[in-house]
Amino acid sequence: MLGLAKKKKPIVLGLDISSSSAKLLELSHSGGRFCVEAYAVASLPPNAVIEKNVTDPEGVADALRQVIYQSKTKQKNAAVAVAGSAVITKEITMDADLNDDAMEAQIMAEADQYIPYPLDEVAIDFEVQGISDTDPSACNVLLAACRKENVDLRVDALELADLEAKVVDVEAYDMERAFDQIAESIGCDQGETVAIVDIGATMTTLSVLTDGRTVYTREQLFGGKQLTEEIQRRYGMSEEEAGLAKKEGSLPDDYEQEVLAPFEEAVLQQVSRSLQFFFSSSQFDAVDHIVLAGGVAAMQGLAALVEDKLGTPASVANPFIDMNISSKVDAEALSNDAPSLMIACGLAMRSFD
C-alpha cells in the first residue's frame, strides 16, 4: 500500500530522498503549532538516485545513517515518497456505504480496468475524497498505483539504515500538505491557483494547486547541478570545490555576470516554459502566485527576478515560518535549507493527519 489513507500514524521521520541528497525532518505538534525537533541533510553518492529512481540502496542507506547521526533523532519510523511521474492516479466513484475493507476488495477486483500493469507488479492504495457532487449515495475515491520496485527500493534503503518505512507517499501530495503551512504567510487566499516550482539538483517539478489541491504536476530535467558544472568548467574546479565556492560566495569577480546571470536566465526560461505547458493542457491561462522551492530557490533575489520578468507575485518557500524550532536545531541552517525541505516537511506531517 502507498500509504495515502489517513489512518492514525506513529511519529514518523520525513525522509526526502532526492537525486543529490537525503533530507531528514522530525516534527512534533502541541498547542496548535508544529515544532521542528530534528533535521539534517547529507549528500548522496554519485548516481545513487537517477531521475528520482533509487539505483543504489546501500549508497542511499549510507546517507540515511549520516542524517540520523547528524540530527541525533531517536525515531526509527519513517515516511518516504515516490515521484509523481512514477504514480498513476485516477478518481473513481464508489458506493458511499462501503467501508475501507469492502472498498479495497472492490478496487482490487476491478483494478485491471484502471492500471496498465500486471497487478502483481504494482502497489495500490486509495483515499476517499468526499461525497460525490452529483450523487449523494456515492463518494469520490482517489486511486493511486505505483510499480512495486519503486516502493521496494526505497523500503530496502530504509531497512539497511535500520529504519522502518511506515508510509510511502507521493511527492505531489507532500508538497500539497507542506503548502498549507506557507499559504497564509505568502498571502494566498483559499481558491487561488498557485504554481510551486521545485528546482532541485537535476530535476524541476511544477505542481499547480487550486483550492489547496494538486491539479497538475510535470517534471523537467533541469537543476542547480548545471550551475555547478559551469563553475567547474569555467574555473577548473572539482565538483566539490565548485559546490563549496558557490555556497561560500568565494568565486572570481566575473562570476555573477558571466556564470550566474546566464543560469538565472535559464531558470526563468524553465519556469516560463513549465507554466506554458500547464496553460496549454488545461483551462487555465494564468496563476495567482508562484512559489519557488528546492535548493536553487535559496539563490538571493531569484523570487524578485521571477516576479519582475513574469509579472506574477513570487515567493520563496519556507514551511517553518510559523513553527517553533527546538533548541537542538541550528535555526540558521534550517532557514537556509527551508526551500529544499518542502517534501520532507509534508512527509513529517503525515504523523498528524
Secondary structure, DSSP 4 states (H G I P E B T S, - for coil): --S-S-------EEEEE-SSEEEEEEEEEETTEEEEEEEEEEEPPTTSEETTEES-HHHHHHHHHHHHHHHT----EEEEEE-GGGEEEEEEEEETT--HHHHHHHHHHHGGGT-SS-GGGEEEEEEEEEE-SS-TTEEEEEEEEEEHHHHHHHHHHHHHTT-EEEEEEEHHHHHHHHHHHHTTTTTPPTT-EEEEEEE-SSEEEEEEEETTEEEEEEEEE--THHHHHHHHHHHT--HHHHHHHHHHT---TTHIIIIIHHHHHHHHHHHHHHHHHHHHTSS-S--SEEEEESGGGGSTTHHHHHHHHH-S-EEE--TTTTSEE-TTS-HHHHHHHGGGGHHHHHHHGGGG-
